[in-house]
Amino acid sequence: MLVGNLPEQSALRRSVLGATWTTTDELLASVYDAVQSGNWQRQQNKHAPRPKRFPRPGPDPGRKTYGSAMSVDEMRVVLDNWGSTAN
């Protein structure tokens, strides 16, 4: 795929493939997480909350979703009938 060979900071690549990080970005986030964990372990407070990971791009596994997805054809029907129903 041609888009995969574009530079990582290319707007076209980001729009097609979604948010991606460079290797440097991933390494910096890992270092940040390691420093946060080390500081948490050495603070000698048994009741302190564990630090959260630095947010990565992509879907959040802990995020709740509400409702259900609608197909494109179903959405077309909804939009075609938009405003035509009497209240």
CYANA upper distance limits for C-alpha pairs under 8 A (distance plus 0.5 A):
  1 MET  CA      5 ASN  CA      7.85
  2 LEU  CA      6 LEU  CA      7.59
  3 VAL  CA     12 LEU  CA      7.88
  3 VAL  CA     13 ARG  CA      6.10
  3 VAL  CA     16 VAL  CA      8.11
  4 GLY  CA     13 ARG  CA      7.36
  6 LEU  CA     10 SER  CA      6.95
  6 LEU  CA     13 ARG  CA      6.88
  7 PRO  CA     13 ARG  CA      8.07
  8 GLU  CA     13 ARG  CA      7.42
  8 GLU  CA     14 ARG  CA      8.12
  8 GLU  CA     20 THR  CA      7.94
  8 GLU  CA     21 TRP  CA      8.17
  8 GLU  CA     22 THR  CA      7.31
  9 GLN  CA     13 ARG  CA      7.98
  9 GLN  CA     14 ARG  CA      7.73
 10 SER  CA     14 ARG  CA      6.80
 11 ALA  CA     15 SER  CA      6.62
 12 LEU  CA     16 VAL  CA      6.69
 13 ARG  CA     17 LEU  CA      6.24
 13 ARG  CA     18 GLY  CA      7.91
 14 ARG  CA     18 GLY  CA      5.28
 14 ARG  CA     19 ALA  CA      5.95
 14 ARG  CA     20 THR  CA      7.47
 15 SER  CA     19 ALA  CA      8.21
 18 GLY  CA     58 GLY  CA      8.12
 19 ALA  CA     57 PRO  CA      6.29
 19 ALA  CA     58 GLY  CA      7.06
 20 THR  CA     57 PRO  CA      6.97
 20 THR  CA     58 GLY  CA      8.40
 21 TRP  CA     25 ASP  CA      6.18
 21 TRP  CA     26 GLU  CA      6.86
 21 TRP  CA     57 PRO  CA      7.86
 22 THR  CA     26 GLU  CA      6.92
 23 THR  CA     27 LEU  CA      6.67
 24 THR  CA     28 LEU  CA      6.61
 25 ASP  CA     29 ALA  CA      6.73
 26 GLU  CA     30 SER  CA      6.71
 27 LEU  CA     31 VAL  CA      6.68
 28 LEU  CA     32 TYR  CA      6.63
 29 ALA  CA     33 ASP  CA      6.69
 29 ALA  CA     54 PHE  CA      6.58
 30 SER  CA     34 ALA  CA      6.65
 31 VAL  CA     35 VAL  CA      6.66
 32 TYR  CA     36 GLN  CA      6.66
 32 TYR  CA     54 PHE  CA      7.76
 33 ASP  CA     37 SER  CA      6.59
 33 ASP  CA     52 LYS  CA      8.42
 33 ASP  CA     53 ARG  CA      6.28
 33 ASP  CA     54 PHE  CA      6.90
 34 ALA  CA     38 GLY  CA      6.57
 35 VAL  CA     39 ASN  CA      6.62
 36 GLN  CA     40 TRP  CA      6.62
 36 GLN  CA     51 PRO  CA      6.94
 37 SER  CA     41 GLN  CA      6.68
 37 SER  CA     50 ARG  CA      8.11
 37 SER  CA     51 PRO  CA      6.95
 38 GLY  CA     42 ARG  CA      6.75
 39 ASN  CA     43 GLN  CA      6.64
 40 TRP  CA     44 GLN  CA      8.48
 40 TRP  CA     48 ALA  CA      8.21
 40 TRP  CA     50 ARG  CA      7.34
 40 TRP  CA     51 PRO  CA      7.51
 70 MET  CA     74 GLU  CA      6.69
 70 MET  CA     75 MET  CA      6.99
 71 SER  CA     75 MET  CA      6.79
 72 VAL  CA     76 ARG  CA      6.70
 73 ASP  CA     77 VAL  CA      6.96
 74 GLU  CA     78 VAL  CA      6.90
 75 MET  CA     79 LEU  CA      6.61
 76 ARG  CA     80 ASP  CA      6.38
 77 VAL  CA     81 ASN  CA      6.71
 78 VAL  CA     82 TRP  CA      6.54
 81 ASN  CA     85 THR  CA      7.71
